[in-house]
Amino acid sequence: MQPNMAYDRAITVFSPDGRLFQVEYAREAVKRGSTTIGIKFKDGVILMVDKRPASRLVEAKSHEKIFKIDSYIGCATSGLVADARSLVDRARIEAQINKITYEEDIYVETLVKKICAYKQTYTQYGGVRPFGTALLIGGVDSKGIHLYETDPSGALMAYHAGSIGSGRNGVMEIFEEKFKEGMTLHEAIKLGTEGLMSAMEGEVNATNIEIGIVTTKTPFRKIMGEEVEKLLKKAMAVPGKASKTKKSTKK
């Protein structure tokens, strides 16, 4: 019998070196998910997701990876999609409870902490398993512009630019080198496109990515199709090293 087998059968059992194997397995599910990125720019946050379908028979609109949570809060997911949808529903409920109770939108940090507390409870009780998904949550409130990453363990981290999913390491190397504070929206899109290209090992176009944007003046909204193509064209026109994009093909 392998030495770790006695410790990975239940979420409530620590290994002798202090590890929870079920949580680590949940993180592996995230690492196998679609590459997802988030970038803060001067006026807001942009979320971008690799949404290439597994088959050409899949309808693109059914392949959802970016969700609106509240007026000025949205998230992008990587990992198990069903787990992500459950957490998104929970986040929406928390946002509405806050609005009904206090007659104001929930703070982004408060929402993220509530979701992380919920995820953490699934790491310490028998009969449950950790959520096999991570979220990048971006939003704007009276405290400023925010981008958070949540982990299957319930941990959270604030980022200027972050990534989750299978291509995370390559994307983060590019962000470490090229991210700068105070970027415009189109500069952020250009940087995000370059990061996705490194992960996707191919061209980025309007058919294989999904974008979500929230700014200090406009609520969170998802962008797809022709509008994505227009944004990519404007972003590529920004001075600097050019990235390759390809127009979406219509049959």
N, C-alpha and C positions, 0 to 999 in steps of 0.2 A: 504494500500500500504506500502510495506517495506520502511524504511527511506532511504536506499541507492539506490533505483531504479531510482530516478531522476538523479543520478550522474553516473550511469554505462551504460547509453544509448549512450553516445558520448565520444570520446576520448579527446575532447577539453575541457571538463568540469571537474574542480576540485571539490572534495567534500569539505565540510567545514573544515575538518581536513587536507586538503592538499594532498589528495590521488587521483591517477588516477586509477580507478577500472579496466579499460580495460587492463592497463599494468600489474596489479596484476593478472588478469585472464590469461594473456599470460604467466606469470611466473608459474602459476599452470599447464599449458600445458607442460612446461618444466619438472616440478616435476613428471609428469606422464610418461615421456619418459624413454627410455632405460638408464641404468647406463653407464656413460661414464667417463673415467679417463685420466689424463695426468700427466706424471712424468718427471722431468728433471733429467738426469744422467750426469756423468762426460763428455761425449762426444756429448750429444744431447738430444733429447726429444722422449719419447715413448707415443703413444696414444693407449688406449685399450677400446673396446666397447662390451657390452653385445648385441649380435646379434641373440638371439634366435628367430626364426620365430614364428608367431602366430599359424601356422598350419604346419604339416608335408608335406603338399602338396605344400608349398611355396618353390621355388628354392632359395637356400642360396645365390647364386651370385647376385640375384636381390634385396637382402636386404642390401642396401648400407648405411653405417653410417660414413665411413671415406673417405675423399676426398683429392686429391692433388690439391693445389692451384697454387704453383709455384715450381721451381726446389727444393728449400730448405724450403718450407712452406707447411704444411698440416693442416687439421682440422678434428675434430670429433664432431658429433652433437647429440643433444637430444631434443625431442619435435616433432613438426610437420615436417615431412620429406620434404614435398613440399616447405615449407618456407625455410628450410635449403638449399635445392638445389638452390633456387632463390638467396640466399645470397652467396653461393659458386660461382655461375656464376658471380655475381657482383664482388666478390673478385678476381676472375681470370681476369676479364676485367681490374680492377684497377692495378693488377700486370703487365699486358701486356702494358697498357698505360704508366706506369712508365718506363718499359724496352725500349719501342719505343722512348719515349721522352728524357730519360737521358742515355740510353745505359747501364743500370745496373739494377740488381735485386732490387726490392723494399725492404726497411727495414721492418722487421716484425711489429715493433711498428707502423710505418706509415700506413701499411695496416690495422692493427686492428683499428686504430683511424678512418680511412676512412669508414670502415664497420660499426663501432659504430655510426658515424655521420649519415650514411644512415639509420640505424635503428632508431635513435632518431627522424628523421623527420617524421617517421610514428607514433609518439606519440603526435603530436601537430597540425595535420591538419584533418579537417572533411572529411568524405568519405573514410577514410582508417582505417586500424586496425594495431596494433603492430604485429611484427613477433612472432609467437608462438614457437620460438626455441632459444636455446643458443648454442654457439660454444666454443669449446676448440681449440685454434689455437696455434700450436707449430711450431717453426722454428729456423733456424740458419742464422746469417748474420755476417757482420764484427764487429758488436757491441757485439756479444755474442750469447748465447743460451736463447731462450725465450719460455714462456708458458703463454698464456693469456686466460681469460674467458670473453666472451661477454654476456650481459644480454639483454632481450627483450626491456628494457628501453633505451638501447644504452650505458649503463655503461660498463666499462672494469676494469679488475683487473689482475695483474700479479701474478703468483703463482710459487712456487717450485714444488708443487704437488697439483692437484686440481681435482674436480669431479663435474659433473652435472647429473641431472636425478633423477629417483626415489630412488636410493640407496645412494644419496649423503651424508647424515648425518653419516651413518655407515662407509662409506669409509673414510670420512674426519677424523673421530675419529682414525682410524687405521693409517692414514698418519701422524696425529699430534704426535702419539706415536712412530712410527717406521721410518719415513723418516729421512734420513741423507744426507747431501750434499756430492758430490763426489762419489756416487754409480756407480757401473759398470752397463752395460746394463742388465746383467742377474739378478743382485740384484734388479734393477728397475722392471723387469718383475715379479720377485717373489713377490715383494711388491704389484704390481698392481694386480696380480692373487689373492693374499690374500684379497685385497679390493673388487674385483669383487665377490669372493666367499661369502663375508659377505652380499653383495647386492642380489646375485642370489639365495642364500640359497641352494646351490647345488654345484656340481663339475664343474670345469672349464676345458674345453677341446677344441680341434681344431675345433669342429663343432659349438660351440656356442659363440666364441669370434672372433673379428677382431682386428688386430694390425697394427699400422702405426709407422714407425721409420724414423727419420732424424738425421744425425750426422754431425759433422764438416767436414767429409771427404766424406760422401755419401749422395746423394739427397734423398728427401722424397720418401718413397715407402710403399705400402700396402702389408701386409703379410697375407696369408690365408692357410688353408689346412695343408698339411704335414709339411711345413716350420714352421707353428705355433707350431705344435706338437714337432718338434725338439727343438725350442726355449724354450718351456715349460719344456722339459726334462732337458736341460742344466740349466735352472733357478732353478729347484727343487734340482739340485745337489749342489747348493751354500750352504755352511755351515749356519746353523741357524735352526729356527723352520720350520719344513716342512709343506707344504700345500698339500692338496689332489688334484690330477689331474686324469683325466681319458682319456685313448686313445680314439680317434674317432673311431666309429664303421663303418665298410664298409659292405654294403650289396652286 
